[in-house]
């Protein structure tokens, strides 16, 4: 095995972006035995990096004696923590030119033809979508002469299927290409990266014990029956994505959702939406548990600028009170937020001052505008730590949280009060008409 030269390592990474710009970057050549004629041939190794993917090793063998050749790719990295599935809607001939890295552990499927290439039946390849189709056709044609002599009916059916595969390259009808790789080392090019590709869906999944064993990262005797997972386990371990419409421009966008455990508190659901069309971003936090039996009132004495870095979970049912400023923000305003104290105060300022419709336009008045401007300046002093105030979170549902920097010891600057909700608070939460006992007996 040859060794990469010391000069190439000294000059930078031995993995360079794939391309033709660097003429000095040549493959490493190794004389090796041909497995077809057992004479000496030449193996060429190229260590390269695919944009928006990772490093790979491309190897190519050719024999001048018998003209036999072979190419394959190998991942230069480790097996990833999760498997990956690429689902590509091939809608035009341009889609056939997308680069594809297919690891040998990947399964390739075309659902429209009920066609599947199982894992480890082909070597890894760096190709295109069209190249994968050509490779599949070549694999099916390989033993056709023998089949025509021994089993003509099977050979005829395979010939018909080969014609269907070849017809896919005309893209007269849309078809789907699915590459599922438990090692996470396969790749399908996104030609508009880093923007979202509407025709390409990428999902990650947790490997099963059988897949770990197939990849050689788990011994046979370690294979135990795994308990069936549930949706809650999936949300804890993965970021779920579902399609929505942008609240600003109504264009199709995606929302990511994750169940997060907040230390010394409980689980919450964080949802974030990002619109590729107009750039709008929004995030929202919802409680991952039930409404608590008692309401919660958290009071923090803000005495130091470092208090602004405390984590804050404000649920949709939480009110924010700053007594020194005679300010109260009612429940449902700003929605659910998981941020810092500084971030929440800036959001409040943005809501009251910057986005207030009564500050600008015909509805504005000089007195009101001046008062709101003064309030914004006062909030800036609080954020900068120039003014000591009490910050109060009052949540009748008990699902809000303010970080205790002394945890698990009590925080000397923070008090937490539990209280019984009033009838009006239960009414606001919709609890008065909620029946949780004996409802199954009613018809």
C-alpha positions as CSV (number, residue, x, y, z in Angstrom):
1,X,0.0,0.0,0.0
2,X,1.5,3.4,-1.0
3,X,1.7,6.2,1.5
4,X,0.4,9.8,0.8
5,X,3.4,12.1,0.4
6,X,4.5,14.2,3.3
7,X,4.4,17.3,1.2
8,X,0.7,16.9,0.5
9,X,0.0,16.5,4.2
10,X,2.2,19.5,5.0
11,X,0.3,21.6,2.4
12,X,-3.1,21.1,4.0
13,X,-5.8,18.5,4.3
14,X,-5.2,15.3,2.3
15,X,-9.0,15.5,1.4
16,X,-9.7,18.2,-1.1
17,X,-13.1,19.2,-2.6
18,X,-13.9,17.2,-5.7
19,X,-13.3,19.2,-8.9
20,X,-10.9,19.9,-11.7
21,X,-9.4,23.2,-10.6
22,X,-6.3,21.7,-8.9
23,X,-4.2,20.1,-11.6
24,X,-1.5,19.1,-9.1
25,X,-3.9,16.9,-7.1
26,X,-3.4,13.5,-8.7
27,X,-4.6,10.1,-7.6
28,X,-2.2,7.7,-5.8
29,X,-1.2,4.7,-8.0
30,X,-0.6,1.3,-6.6
31,X,0.5,-1.8,-8.7
32,X,-1.8,-4.7,-7.6
33,X,-2.9,-8.1,-8.9
34,X,-5.8,-8.4,-11.3
35,X,-8.5,-10.8,-9.9
36,X,-9.6,-11.7,-13.4
37,X,-6.3,-12.8,-15.1
38,X,-4.0,-12.7,-12.1
39,X,-1.5,-10.4,-13.9
40,X,-0.4,-7.1,-12.5
41,X,-2.8,-4.1,-12.9
42,X,-3.0,-0.6,-11.6
43,X,-5.1,0.7,-8.7
44,X,-5.7,4.4,-8.4
45,X,-6.8,6.0,-5.1
46,X,-8.2,9.5,-4.9
47,X,-9.0,11.0,-1.5
48,X,-11.6,13.7,-2.0
49,X,-14.3,15.6,-0.3
50,X,-17.9,16.1,-1.7
51,X,-19.4,19.5,-0.9
52,X,-22.1,19.5,1.8
53,X,-21.2,15.8,2.5
54,X,-18.0,14.3,3.7
55,X,-14.6,12.8,2.8
56,X,-14.5,9.6,0.6
57,X,-11.9,7.4,-1.0
58,X,-12.5,6.7,-4.7
59,X,-10.6,3.6,-6.0
60,X,-10.3,2.5,-9.6
61,X,-8.6,-0.6,-10.9
62,X,-7.7,-1.3,-14.5
63,X,-5.7,-4.2,-16.1
64,X,-4.0,-3.7,-19.5
65,X,-3.6,-7.4,-19.9
66,X,-7.3,-8.4,-20.0
67,X,-8.9,-4.9,-20.0
68,X,-10.8,-5.7,-16.9
69,X,-11.7,-2.7,-14.7
70,X,-13.5,-2.0,-11.5
71,X,-14.4,1.1,-9.5
72,X,-15.7,1.6,-5.9
73,X,-15.9,4.2,-3.2
74,X,-15.4,3.9,0.6
75,X,-16.3,6.4,3.3
76,X,-13.2,7.9,4.9
77,X,-15.1,8.5,8.1
78,X,-16.7,6.4,10.7
79,X,-20.1,4.8,10.7
80,X,-22.6,7.6,11.6
81,X,-24.6,7.7,14.8
82,X,-27.9,7.3,12.8
83,X,-28.9,5.8,9.5
84,X,-30.1,8.0,6.7
85,X,-32.8,7.7,4.0
86,X,-32.8,9.9,0.8
87,X,-36.1,10.0,-1.1
88,X,-35.7,11.7,-4.5
89,X,-38.6,12.6,-6.8
90,X,-37.1,12.4,-10.3
91,X,-39.2,14.8,-12.3
92,X,-36.8,15.9,-15.2
93,X,-33.7,14.7,-17.0
94,X,-31.7,17.2,-14.9
95,X,-32.4,15.1,-11.9
96,X,-30.6,12.2,-13.6
97,X,-27.4,14.2,-13.4
98,X,-27.4,14.5,-9.6
99,X,-24.3,13.1,-7.9
100,X,-25.0,10.0,-5.8
101,X,-22.7,8.3,-3.2
102,X,-24.1,4.8,-2.6
103,X,-22.3,2.9,0.1
104,X,-22.2,-0.9,-0.1
105,X,-24.5,-1.1,3.0
106,X,-27.2,0.9,1.3
107,X,-30.5,-0.4,-0.1
108,X,-31.7,1.1,-3.3
109,X,-35.4,1.1,-4.2
110,X,-37.7,2.3,-7.0
111,X,-41.2,1.8,-5.6
112,X,-43.0,2.4,-8.9
113,X,-41.3,-0.7,-10.3
114,X,-41.2,-2.7,-7.1
115,X,-37.5,-2.8,-7.6
116,X,-34.9,-3.2,-4.9
117,X,-31.1,-3.7,-4.7
118,X,-30.3,-5.2,-1.3
119,X,-27.3,-4.1,0.8
120,X,-23.9,-5.6,0.2
121,X,-24.8,-7.0,-3.2
122,X,-22.9,-4.2,-4.9
123,X,-19.7,-2.3,-4.1
124,X,-20.0,1.3,-3.1
125,X,-20.1,3.7,-6.0
126,X,-19.7,7.4,-6.8
127,X,-22.1,8.0,-9.7
128,X,-25.2,9.8,-10.8
129,X,-28.9,8.8,-10.7
130,X,-28.5,7.8,-14.4
131,X,-25.4,5.8,-13.5
132,X,-27.2,3.8,-10.8
133,X,-29.9,2.9,-13.4
134,X,-27.2,1.8,-15.9
135,X,-25.5,-0.2,-13.2
136,X,-28.7,-1.9,-12.3
137,X,-29.4,-2.7,-16.0
138,X,-25.8,-4.1,-16.4
139,X,-26.3,-6.3,-13.4
140,X,-29.5,-7.8,-14.7
141,X,-28.0,-8.3,-18.2
142,X,-24.9,-10.1,-16.9
143,X,-26.4,-13.6,-16.8
144,X,-29.0,-13.2,-19.4
145,X,-27.3,-15.5,-22.0
146,X,-27.3,-18.4,-19.6
147,X,-30.9,-17.7,-18.6
148,X,-32.1,-17.7,-22.2
149,X,-30.6,-21.2,-22.6
150,X,-31.7,-22.6,-19.3
151,X,-35.0,-20.8,-18.5
152,X,-36.3,-18.7,-21.4
153,X,-39.5,-17.6,-19.6
154,X,-37.5,-16.0,-16.7
155,X,-35.1,-14.4,-19.2
156,X,-38.0,-12.9,-21.1
157,X,-39.5,-11.4,-18.0
158,X,-36.1,-9.9,-17.0
159,X,-35.8,-8.5,-20.5
160,X,-39.2,-6.8,-20.1
161,X,-38.1,-5.4,-16.7
162,X,-34.8,-4.1,-18.2
163,X,-36.8,-2.2,-20.8
164,X,-38.8,-0.6,-18.0
165,X,-35.6,0.5,-16.2
166,X,-34.2,2.0,-19.4
167,X,-37.4,3.8,-20.1
168,X,-37.0,5.6,-16.7
169,X,-34.1,7.5,-18.2
170,X,-36.5,9.3,-20.6
171,X,-38.4,10.6,-17.5
172,X,-41.7,10.5,-19.3
173,X,-43.3,9.9,-15.9
174,X,-42.1,10.9,-12.5
175,X,-40.5,8.2,-10.4
176,X,-39.0,7.9,-6.9
177,X,-35.5,6.8,-6.0
178,X,-35.0,5.7,-2.4
179,X,-31.6,5.1,-0.9
180,X,-31.6,3.8,2.7
181,X,-28.3,3.4,4.4
182,X,-28.0,2.3,8.1
183,X,-24.4,3.4,8.1
184,X,-25.3,7.0,7.3
185,X,-22.6,7.3,4.7
186,X,-24.6,7.5,1.5
187,X,-25.5,10.8,-0.2
188,X,-27.7,12.4,-2.9
189,X,-26.7,15.8,-4.2
190,X,-28.9,18.8,-3.5
191,X,-28.2,21.1,-6.5
192,X,-29.6,24.2,-4.8
193,X,-27.7,23.7,-1.5
194,X,-27.7,25.2,1.1
195,X,-31.3,26.0,0.2
196,X,-34.0,23.4,0.6
197,X,-34.5,20.9,-2.2
198,X,-38.3,20.4,-2.7
199,X,-37.7,17.2,-4.7
200,X,-35.4,15.6,-2.1
201,X,-36.4,14.4,1.4
202,X,-33.7,13.5,3.9
203,X,-34.6,11.6,7.1
204,X,-32.5,10.0,9.8
205,X,-33.4,7.0,11.8
206,X,-32.2,4.9,14.7
207,X,-30.6,1.6,13.6
208,X,-32.0,-1.7,14.8
209,X,-29.9,-4.3,16.5
210,X,-30.0,-6.4,13.3
211,X,-28.6,-3.4,11.3
212,X,-25.9,-2.9,13.9
213,X,-24.9,-6.6,13.5
214,X,-25.0,-6.3,9.7
215,X,-22.5,-3.4,9.9
216,X,-20.3,-5.3,12.3
217,X,-20.6,-2.9,15.3
218,X,-22.5,-5.4,17.4
219,X,-21.6,-9.0,18.1
220,X,-24.1,-11.8,17.4
221,X,-24.3,-12.7,21.1
222,X,-25.2,-9.1,21.9
223,X,-28.3,-9.3,19.8
224,X,-31.2,-9.2,22.2
225,X,-34.8,-8.6,21.5
226,X,-35.4,-4.9,21.6
227,X,-38.6,-3.5,23.2
228,X,-41.0,-1.9,20.7
229,X,-40.5,1.8,20.6
230,X,-43.3,4.4,20.9
231,X,-43.9,7.8,19.5
232,X,-42.6,9.5,22.8
233,X,-39.3,7.6,22.5
234,X,-39.0,8.7,18.9
235,X,-39.5,12.4,19.9
236,X,-36.9,12.1,22.6
237,X,-34.2,10.7,20.3
238,X,-34.9,12.5,17.0
239,X,-35.9,15.8,15.5
240,X,-39.2,15.3,13.8
241,X,-40.1,17.4,10.7
242,X,-43.5,18.0,9.2
243,X,-44.6,20.3,6.3
244,X,-46.5,23.5,7.1
245,X,-47.2,26.9,5.5
246,X,-45.2,30.0,6.4
247,X,-47.3,32.3,8.7
248,X,-45.9,35.4,6.8
249,X,-46.0,34.5,3.1
250,X,-48.0,31.2,3.2
251,X,-45.4,29.5,1.1
252,X,-44.7,25.8,1.9
253,X,-42.1,25.4,4.7
254,X,-41.0,22.9,7.3
255,X,-41.3,22.8,11.0
256,X,-38.9,20.9,13.3
257,X,-40.1,19.5,16.6
258,X,-38.1,18.1,19.5
259,X,-38.9,16.9,22.9
260,X,-36.3,18.4,25.4
261,X,-35.7,17.6,29.1
262,X,-35.0,20.8,31.0
263,X,-32.8,20.0,34.1
264,X,-34.6,20.3,37.4
265,X,-37.9,20.8,35.6
266,X,-39.8,18.7,33.1
267,X,-40.0,17.9,29.4
268,X,-41.1,20.5,26.9
269,X,-41.8,20.4,23.1
270,X,-39.8,22.9,21.1
271,X,-41.0,23.7,17.6
272,X,-39.1,25.9,15.1
273,X,-40.3,27.0,11.6
274,X,-37.9,28.3,8.9
275,X,-39.2,29.6,5.6
276,X,-36.8,29.4,2.7
277,X,-39.0,31.7,0.6
278,X,-39.1,34.9,2.7
279,X,-36.6,34.0,5.5
280,X,-39.2,34.2,8.3
281,X,-38.2,32.2,11.4
282,X,-40.3,31.5,14.4
283,X,-40.1,29.2,17.4
284,X,-42.6,28.1,20.0
285,X,-42.5,26.0,23.2
286,X,-45.3,23.9,24.5
287,X,-45.4,21.9,27.7
288,X,-44.8,18.2,27.3
289,X,-46.8,17.3,30.4
290,X,-50.2,17.8,31.9
291,X,-51.6,20.9,33.7
292,X,-50.2,20.9,37.3
293,X,-52.5,20.7,40.3
294,X,-51.3,24.0,41.6
295,X,-50.3,27.2,39.9
296,X,-46.8,28.6,40.1
297,X,-45.5,32.1,40.8
298,X,-41.8,32.6,40.4
299,X,-40.2,35.9,41.6
300,X,-36.6,36.8,40.7
301,X,-34.8,39.8,42.3
302,X,-32.6,41.0,39.4
303,X,-29.5,42.4,41.1
304,X,-26.7,41.6,38.6
305,X,-26.2,41.7,34.8
306,X,-25.4,38.0,34.9
307,X,-29.1,37.3,35.8
308,X,-29.9,38.2,32.1
309,X,-28.3,34.9,31.1
310,X,-30.7,32.7,33.1
311,X,-32.8,30.3,31.0
312,X,-36.5,31.1,31.0
313,X,-39.4,28.9,29.9
314,X,-42.6,31.0,29.5
315,X,-45.6,28.9,28.6
316,X,-48.6,30.2,26.7
317,X,-50.6,30.5,30.0
318,X,-47.9,32.5,31.8
319,X,-48.1,36.2,32.7
320,X,-45.0,38.4,33.1
321,X,-45.0,41.1,35.8
322,X,-42.4,43.8,36.6
323,X,-43.8,45.7,39.6
324,X,-41.2,48.5,39.6
325,X,-42.3,49.4,36.0
326,X,-46.0,48.9,36.8
327,X,-46.0,46.5,33.8
328,X,-47.9,43.3,33.2
329,X,-47.9,41.1,30.1
330,X,-51.0,38.8,30.0
331,X,-51.1,35.2,29.2
332,X,-51.0,34.1,25.5
333,X,-49.0,37.3,24.6
334,X,-45.7,36.3,22.8
335,X,-46.9,32.6,23.0
336,X,-44.6,29.9,24.4
337,X,-40.9,30.9,24.7
338,X,-37.8,29.1,25.7
339,X,-35.0,31.7,25.8
340,X,-33.0,33.7,28.3
341,X,-34.2,36.5,30.6
342,X,-32.5,39.0,28.3
343,X,-34.1,37.5,25.2
344,X,-37.5,37.6,26.8
345,X,-37.2,41.2,27.8
346,X,-36.0,42.1,24.3
347,X,-39.1,40.3,22.8
348,X,-41.3,42.3,25.2
349,X,-39.7,45.5,24.1
350,X,-40.1,44.5,20.4
351,X,-43.8,43.7,21.0
352,X,-44.6,46.9,23.0
353,X,-42.4,49.4,21.2
354,X,-41.4,48.3,17.7
355,X,-44.4,46.3,16.6
356,X,-47.1,48.3,18.4
357,X,-49.6,49.6,15.8
358,X,-50.4,52.6,18.0
359,X,-46.8,53.9,17.8
360,X,-46.9,54.7,14.1
361,X,-49.4,55.8,11.5
362,X,-52.6,57.8,11.9
363,X,-53.5,56.1,15.2
364,X,-50.3,57.4,17.0
365,X,-50.2,60.3,19.4
366,X,-47.1,62.1,20.6
367,X,-47.9,61.5,24.3
368,X,-48.4,57.7,23.8
369,X,-45.3,57.5,21.5
370,X,-43.2,59.3,24.1
371,X,-44.4,57.1,27.0
372,X,-43.7,53.9,25.0
373,X,-40.3,55.2,24.0
374,X,-39.5,55.9,27.7
375,X,-40.6,52.4,28.6
376,X,-38.3,50.9,26.0
377,X,-35.4,52.9,27.4
378,X,-36.2,51.7,30.9
379,X,-36.2,48.1,29.7
380,X,-32.8,48.7,28.1
381,X,-31.5,49.8,31.5
382,X,-32.9,46.6,33.1
383,X,-31.2,44.5,30.4
384,X,-27.9,46.3,30.9
385,X,-28.1,45.7,34.7
386,X,-28.3,49.4,35.5
387,X,-31.7,49.1,37.3
388,X,-32.8,46.6,39.9
389,X,-36.2,45.1,39.5
390,X,-38.3,42.1,40.4
391,X,-39.2,39.8,37.5
392,X,-42.3,37.7,38.1
393,X,-43.6,34.7,36.1
394,X,-47.2,33.9,37.2
395,X,-48.4,30.6,35.5
396,X,-51.7,29.1,36.7
397,X,-51.0,26.0,34.7
398,X,-47.6,25.5,36.5
399,X,-45.7,24.9,33.3
400,X,-43.2,27.8,33.4
401,X,-39.6,27.8,34.6
402,X,-36.8,30.2,35.5
403,X,-33.3,28.8,35.9
404,X,-31.9,28.4,39.4
405,X,-28.2,29.0,39.0
406,X,-27.5,27.5,42.4
407,X,-29.4,24.2,41.7
408,X,-29.9,21.8,43.5
409,X,-29.4,24.3,46.4
410,X,-32.0,27.1,46.9
411,X,-31.5,30.4,45.0
412,X,-31.3,33.3,47.5
413,X,-32.6,35.8,44.9
414,X,-35.6,33.7,43.7
415,X,-38.8,32.5,45.3
416,X,-41.2,29.9,44.0
417,X,-44.8,29.9,45.3
418,X,-47.4,27.3,44.7
419,X,-51.0,28.4,44.9
420,X,-54.5,27.1,44.3
421,X,-56.1,28.4,41.2
422,X,-59.3,30.5,41.3
423,X,-62.5,29.6,39.5
424,X,-61.7,32.3,36.9
425,X,-58.2,30.9,36.3
426,X,-59.6,27.3,35.9
427,X,-62.2,28.8,33.5
428,X,-59.5,30.5,31.4
429,X,-57.6,27.1,31.2
430,X,-60.8,25.3,30.3
431,X,-60.7,23.0,33.4
432,X,-64.1,23.7,34.9
433,X,-66.0,21.8,32.2
434,X,-63.4,19.1,31.9
435,X,-64.5,15.7,33.3
436,X,-61.7,13.3,34.1
437,X,-63.6,10.7,36.1
438,X,-66.5,8.5,35.2
439,X,-66.7,9.9,31.6
440,X,-66.6,6.3,30.1
441,X,-69.9,5.5,31.9
442,X,-71.8,8.2,30.0
443,X,-73.4,7.3,26.7
